[in-house]
Amino acid sequence: MIQHQIEHKLRNELSSSYLKVLNESYMHNVPEGSESHFKVIVVSDEFEGKRLLARHRMINAILADELANHIHALAIHTYTETEWEALDTEKVPSSPNCMGGSKS
């Protein structure tokens, strides 16, 4: 499963205190059981002093194969420990609604 691959790679490549990988494919116009749309929430002090773009590049580099071959959309939410503690975790941004497309 792609979701497990994503989780495994992120756990092995980043020292994170919190990692959540959500398969949000069901929210989109794709065949049932698809693994094409994901959201990742990662809390790691490895993000300390890095801008958002650099953090996203780290995640994109780790998941390069999945992005090139399996994933259609990836929402990335990255936080340091300090940012995560200050955040109301209920306020992690929701993914946007599906804008359409056709089922394969």
Summary of the structure (lengths in Angstrom):
residues: 104
radius of gyration: 14.0
end to end distance: 18.8
largest distance: 42.3
contacts: 269
relative contact order: 0.22
helix: 42%
strand: 19%
